[in-house]
Amino acid sequence: MKHKTFFISFFSVIGVALITFFILHLASPKAQPQLMGTASVSNNENKQRIHYTAIGDSLTEGVGDATQNGGFVSLVADNLQEDYPVSSVEVDNHGVAGERSGQILQRIQEDDRTQDDIASSDIITLTLGGNDIMEVIKGNIFGLSVDSFERPLQNYQENLSDMIYEIRDLNETAGIYVTGVYNPFYVNFPEIEDMQTIIENWDNGTQELVAQEDDVYFVPINEVISQGTNDEAVINTESEDETTSSTQEENDLNKVKNNALFEEDNFHPNTIGYQLITQEVMKKMDDTQSTWLTEENAS
């Protein structure tokens, strides 16, 4: 009953934000690479040109990025160009805001342009799952529990497994990087432990599936996005003897701000958030560079 009470209160407050999420299809951006490390190059048997194809939902499209150049996708491309001795990095972005895993799978199965780009790629990133989670929340706002997500997680895993199968049918050698999901409500509602459990279970389900595949890698982003950057997070409070003109004003002043999220919806990453995602993606790509960089793995 304790968890249920938390969920009823939580989703009553956040209901408007959830609805806003489903109608927002904002064009997004890219920022100058920051927070990035320098990659090491293992040998001189490297490809001269890298083809990177990004497939997924609003995170791939780049919703919330103030620079409006494609979020983490363009930043990853910039880092590949700067950190590795390649003459060019070709990027194809197939991100569509609002799509669930089944819809993304359908595009991979049916869209000729997506299939052509997959077939010639050295690197492929996938972002998915966030909209699957939000569909469950939207349909069960006052009756949510951890158990509510068990069957949707199974459906998502089946869709992801089918995606990897379809991609491998088109391209046997590309490195595939699957990002996790994150909890955008954590900073303002840390007491809702079930929400964090749901996200962790979802990521564990993704990681378990990915671990069974060759040259497919899981990129966790929950920690870096859910909590924001600790040095820049803003917490405004008032002393007990100070008063405000309205309850709403007081609530606004006491609100914790996650500086990795887009202020207009408090859901998608902002420019800083996409830089943090880029950092995590590049860590994994750097660690697995032999999958996509050397000529012997040419697609």
Backbone torsions as a table, in degrees:
resi	resn	phi	psi	omega
1	MET	NA	-32.9	179.5
2	LYS	-60.6	-47.0	-179.7
3	HIS	-64.4	-39.5	-177.7
4	LYS	-64.1	-40.8	178.3
5	THR	-61.8	-43.2	177.7
6	PHE	-58.7	-45.2	-177.0
7	PHE	-64.8	-40.9	-180.0
8	ILE	-61.6	-45.6	179.3
9	SER	-64.9	-45.4	-176.2
10	PHE	-62.4	-49.6	-174.4
11	PHE	-78.2	-16.9	171.1
12	SER	-67.9	-42.3	-179.3
13	VAL	-69.1	-39.9	-171.1
14	ILE	-95.2	0.6	-175.2
15	GLY	-52.5	-44.8	-178.6
16	VAL	-63.2	-38.5	-179.9
17	ALA	-64.8	-36.7	-179.8
18	LEU	-66.6	-42.6	178.7
19	ILE	-64.2	-41.1	178.3
20	THR	-59.1	-38.9	179.5
21	PHE	-57.5	-40.4	-176.1
22	PHE	-74.9	-18.0	-179.4
23	ILE	-105.0	-8.7	-179.9
24	LEU	-81.8	123.8	173.7
25	HIS	-132.0	64.0	-173.7
26	LEU	-79.5	143.0	173.3
27	ALA	-72.9	146.2	-174.3
28	SER	-130.0	178.8	-158.5
29	PRO	-123.2	-175.0	176.5
30	LYS	-146.8	151.6	-179.1
31	ALA	-125.4	165.7	176.0
32	GLN	-63.8	135.9	-175.2
33	PRO	-58.0	128.6	174.6
34	GLN	-135.2	168.9	175.9
35	LEU	61.7	18.1	-174.3
36	MET	-100.6	149.4	175.3
37	GLY	-98.2	-178.6	178.8
38	THR	-107.2	130.1	-177.1
39	ALA	-83.7	154.4	173.5
40	SER	-101.7	146.0	-179.7
41	VAL	-111.4	126.3	-168.3
42	SER	-77.0	-34.6	-176.4
43	ASN	-158.1	-178.2	-178.0
44	ASN	-101.2	12.4	177.5
45	GLU	-94.0	53.2	-172.5
46	ASN	-104.4	154.9	173.8
47	LYS	-67.6	148.8	176.9
48	GLN	-87.7	-24.0	-177.5
49	ARG	-131.7	137.5	179.3
50	ILE	-116.6	131.1	175.0
51	HIS	-108.1	119.6	-177.3
52	TYR	-116.3	121.1	177.1
53	THR	-115.3	128.2	179.9
54	ALA	-111.0	130.5	-177.3
55	ILE	-130.2	138.4	176.7
56	GLY	157.0	-150.1	-172.9
57	ASP	-101.4	-146.8	-176.0
58	SER	-64.5	-25.9	177.8
59	LEU	-67.5	-36.4	175.5
60	THR	-73.0	-39.9	177.8
61	GLU	-63.9	-33.3	178.1
62	GLY	98.1	26.0	-179.7
63	VAL	-60.2	127.5	178.2
64	GLY	102.8	-10.5	-178.8
65	ASP	-83.5	115.4	-173.4
66	ALA	-65.4	-19.4	-179.0
67	THR	-81.8	-13.1	174.1
68	GLN	57.3	43.6	177.3
69	ASN	-127.3	13.5	173.3
70	GLY	109.8	20.0	172.8
71	GLY	59.9	-140.3	-174.1
72	PHE	-68.9	-24.1	-176.2
73	VAL	-60.8	-49.3	-179.5
74	SER	-69.7	-31.7	177.8
75	LEU	-67.8	-41.5	176.1
76	VAL	-60.7	-43.8	178.5
77	ALA	-59.9	-43.1	178.3
78	ASP	-60.1	-42.9	-178.7
79	ASN	-67.7	-38.6	176.9
80	LEU	-61.7	-41.7	-179.6
81	GLN	-65.7	-39.1	-175.9
82	GLU	-80.8	-33.7	-170.9
83	ASP	-93.4	-16.5	-175.7
84	TYR	-123.8	149.6	-176.5
85	PRO	-81.0	65.7	178.3
86	VAL	-115.6	149.9	-177.9
87	SER	-77.2	-29.2	-179.0
88	SER	-158.4	155.4	173.5
89	VAL	-125.9	111.9	178.1
90	GLU	-90.4	131.6	-176.4
91	VAL	-121.2	134.3	171.3
92	ASP	-126.2	120.3	-176.6
93	ASN	-104.7	116.5	178.6
94	HIS	-115.5	48.4	177.9
95	GLY	-92.3	133.5	178.1
96	VAL	-131.3	114.1	-178.2
97	ALA	-60.5	139.5	174.7
98	GLY	89.9	-7.8	-176.2
99	GLU	-79.5	138.5	173.9
100	ARG	-88.8	172.1	-174.6
101	SER	-59.7	-37.0	179.2
102	GLY	-64.8	-35.7	178.9
103	GLN	-71.8	-37.8	177.2
104	ILE	-65.7	-42.1	176.5
105	LEU	-58.4	-42.5	-179.4
106	GLN	-61.9	-39.5	177.6
107	ARG	-63.7	-41.8	178.8
108	ILE	-63.0	-36.0	-178.1
109	GLN	-77.2	-28.8	-167.7
110	GLU	-120.5	-21.4	-174.3
111	ASP	-87.9	118.6	-175.4
112	ASP	-62.6	-42.3	-177.5
113	ARG	-65.3	-42.3	177.6
114	THR	-61.0	-43.4	-180.0
115	GLN	-64.3	-40.9	179.0
116	ASP	-63.0	-42.0	-179.7
117	ASP	-67.6	-40.2	176.9
118	ILE	-59.7	-45.2	-174.5
119	ALA	-60.5	-32.0	-176.1
120	SER	-102.6	10.9	-173.7
121	SER	-87.9	149.5	170.3
122	ASP	-96.6	-31.6	-178.2
123	ILE	-132.3	137.1	176.1
124	ILE	-133.6	130.1	172.3
125	THR	-112.4	146.4	177.5
126	LEU	-125.9	128.2	169.8
127	THR	-120.1	124.5	-177.6
128	LEU	-164.2	165.0	175.7
129	GLY	109.5	-33.4	-178.5
130	GLY	-60.1	-42.5	-179.1
131	ASN	-74.3	-27.6	173.4
132	ASP	-63.7	-43.7	178.6
133	ILE	-64.1	-44.3	-177.4
134	MET	-66.8	-30.3	177.0
135	GLU	-64.2	-39.7	177.4
136	VAL	-65.3	-44.2	-179.6
137	ILE	-62.8	-46.4	-178.1
138	LYS	-60.8	-36.7	-176.6
139	GLY	-86.1	-8.9	-175.7
140	ASN	-139.7	40.9	-171.9
141	ILE	-54.8	-39.9	-175.0
142	PHE	-102.4	9.5	179.5
143	GLY	-138.5	30.5	-175.2
144	LEU	-80.2	146.7	169.9
145	SER	-151.7	171.2	177.1
146	VAL	-58.4	-36.5	-179.0
147	ASP	-64.7	-23.5	-179.2
148	SER	-61.9	-19.1	-173.3
149	PHE	-102.5	-0.3	-175.9
150	GLU	-64.4	-53.5	-179.3
151	ARG	-67.7	-43.0	175.7
152	PRO	-58.8	-35.2	177.5
153	LEU	-65.7	-40.6	177.5
154	GLN	-62.4	-42.8	177.8
155	ASN	-61.9	-42.9	178.7
156	TYR	-61.4	-44.4	179.8
157	GLN	-62.4	-39.3	177.3
158	GLU	-63.1	-41.9	178.7
159	ASN	-65.1	-42.7	179.5
160	LEU	-64.6	-42.0	177.8
161	SER	-60.2	-42.2	178.4
162	ASP	-66.1	-36.8	177.6
163	MET	-60.7	-47.6	-178.8
164	ILE	-62.5	-39.9	177.2
165	TYR	-60.9	-46.3	-179.0
166	GLU	-64.5	-41.4	180.0
167	ILE	-64.5	-43.7	-179.4
168	ARG	-67.4	-28.6	176.0
169	ASP	-66.4	-30.4	179.6
170	LEU	-90.5	-29.4	-172.8
171	ASN	-150.6	112.1	-173.4
172	GLU	-83.3	-15.1	-167.6
173	THR	-120.9	-15.4	-175.4
174	ALA	-60.0	145.1	170.5
175	GLY	-75.7	129.8	-178.5
176	ILE	-113.5	126.7	-176.6
177	TYR	-120.2	116.3	-176.4
178	VAL	-107.1	117.6	179.7
179	THR	-81.5	153.0	175.5
180	GLY	-81.6	-169.0	176.6
181	VAL	-112.1	173.5	-178.3
182	TYR	-142.5	164.3	-178.7
183	ASN	-102.9	99.9	-176.6
184	PRO	-72.7	-10.3	-176.2
185	PHE	-97.3	-1.6	-170.1
186	TYR	-59.8	-45.6	-174.8
187	VAL	-62.7	-42.5	-177.7
188	ASN	-85.4	-21.7	-177.2
189	PHE	-134.0	58.0	-177.7
190	PRO	-66.1	-18.8	-179.1
191	GLU	-75.0	-13.7	178.8
192	ILE	-82.8	80.0	-174.2
193	GLU	-66.4	-30.5	-179.1
194	ASP	-62.0	-35.0	-179.4
195	MET	-64.1	-41.9	178.2
196	GLN	-67.4	-36.6	177.2
197	THR	-63.0	-41.1	178.7
198	ILE	-60.0	-46.7	-179.8
199	ILE	-63.7	-43.1	180.0
200	GLU	-64.1	-41.7	177.8
201	ASN	-62.1	-39.9	-179.8
202	TRP	-64.6	-46.2	178.8
203	ASP	-63.3	-39.7	178.4
204	ASN	-62.4	-39.0	177.9
205	GLY	-63.3	-40.0	177.4
206	THR	-65.6	-46.2	-176.8
207	GLN	-63.6	-40.5	179.1
208	GLU	-62.2	-41.5	-179.3
209	LEU	-69.0	-45.4	-177.7
210	VAL	-62.8	-35.1	-177.4
211	ALA	-63.8	-18.5	-179.8
212	GLN	-84.5	-7.3	-174.3
213	GLU	-108.5	149.1	176.2
214	ASP	-81.0	134.7	175.1
215	ASP	59.1	31.8	173.4
216	VAL	-122.2	131.5	-169.5
217	TYR	-130.8	142.7	178.3
218	PHE	-95.1	133.9	179.0
219	VAL	-117.5	103.5	-179.9
220	PRO	-75.4	135.6	178.2
221	ILE	-129.5	-1.0	-174.5
222	ASN	-59.0	-46.5	-175.6
223	GLU	-65.4	-44.2	-174.6
224	VAL	-73.9	-30.8	-178.8
225	ILE	-89.9	-41.6	-176.1
226	SER	-61.9	-35.7	-176.1
227	GLN	-99.5	-13.3	-177.1
228	GLY	70.5	-173.8	177.3
229	THR	-88.8	121.5	-172.2
230	ASN	-59.1	-32.7	-176.2
231	ASP	-76.2	-15.2	-177.6
232	GLU	-118.0	-2.7	178.5
233	ALA	-61.9	140.4	-175.7
234	VAL	-114.2	127.7	176.0
235	ILE	-124.6	115.0	179.1
236	ASN	-103.5	126.7	178.5
237	THR	-134.1	161.3	176.0
238	GLU	-119.3	152.2	175.3
239	SER	-73.6	160.3	-173.5
240	GLU	-64.3	-29.8	-176.2
241	ASP	-89.2	0.4	175.5
242	GLU	-89.5	147.4	179.8
243	THR	-122.4	158.6	176.2
244	THR	-124.6	164.4	-175.0
245	SER	-75.9	-18.9	-179.5
246	SER	-153.0	155.8	177.8
247	THR	-62.6	-38.7	180.0
248	GLN	-62.4	-42.5	179.4
249	GLU	-62.8	-40.3	179.0
250	GLU	-64.3	-42.5	178.8
251	ASN	-62.4	-39.5	179.2
252	ASP	-63.7	-40.9	-178.2
253	LEU	-68.3	-31.5	-178.0
254	ASN	-89.4	3.4	-175.9
255	LYS	-76.7	137.8	175.8
256	VAL	-87.0	136.0	-176.2
257	LYS	-107.2	124.0	173.2
258	ASN	-90.5	108.3	-172.5
259	ASN	-78.6	5.2	175.0
260	ALA	-97.0	-1.0	-177.6
261	LEU	-109.4	151.2	178.4
262	PHE	-68.2	121.9	-172.9
263	GLU	-64.3	-26.4	-176.3
264	GLU	-73.3	-22.5	176.7
265	ASP	-132.1	-8.3	-178.4
266	ASN	50.5	35.1	-178.2
267	PHE	-134.1	-55.0	179.8
268	HIS	-77.6	157.2	172.7
269	PRO	-64.8	152.7	169.7
270	ASN	-100.2	-165.4	-177.8
271	THR	-58.5	-43.5	177.1
272	ILE	-62.5	-44.0	180.0
273	GLY	-58.4	-42.5	179.3
274	TYR	-68.6	-31.5	174.7
275	GLN	-65.7	-38.6	177.9
276	LEU	-66.2	-40.4	176.2
277	ILE	-63.4	-42.6	178.4
278	THR	-57.9	-42.1	179.5
279	GLN	-58.6	-43.8	-178.9
280	GLU	-69.7	-40.2	178.2
281	VAL	-63.3	-43.5	-178.6
282	MET	-66.9	-34.5	175.5
283	LYS	-57.1	-46.5	-178.5
284	LYS	-69.1	-40.2	178.8
285	MET	-66.1	-39.9	177.7
286	ASP	-61.8	-41.0	-178.4
287	ASP	-69.4	-21.6	-174.7
288	THR	-121.8	29.1	-172.8
289	GLN	-61.8	-26.3	-179.9
290	SER	-65.0	-20.7	179.2
291	THR	-67.7	-38.5	-170.4
292	TRP	-120.5	-12.2	-172.4
293	LEU	-95.4	-34.6	-173.1
294	THR	-82.7	149.6	-176.1
295	GLU	-63.1	-29.7	-177.2
296	GLU	-65.5	-17.8	177.6
297	ASN	-103.7	22.7	-178.9
298	ALA	-61.6	138.9	-178.8
299	SER	-80.3	NA	NA
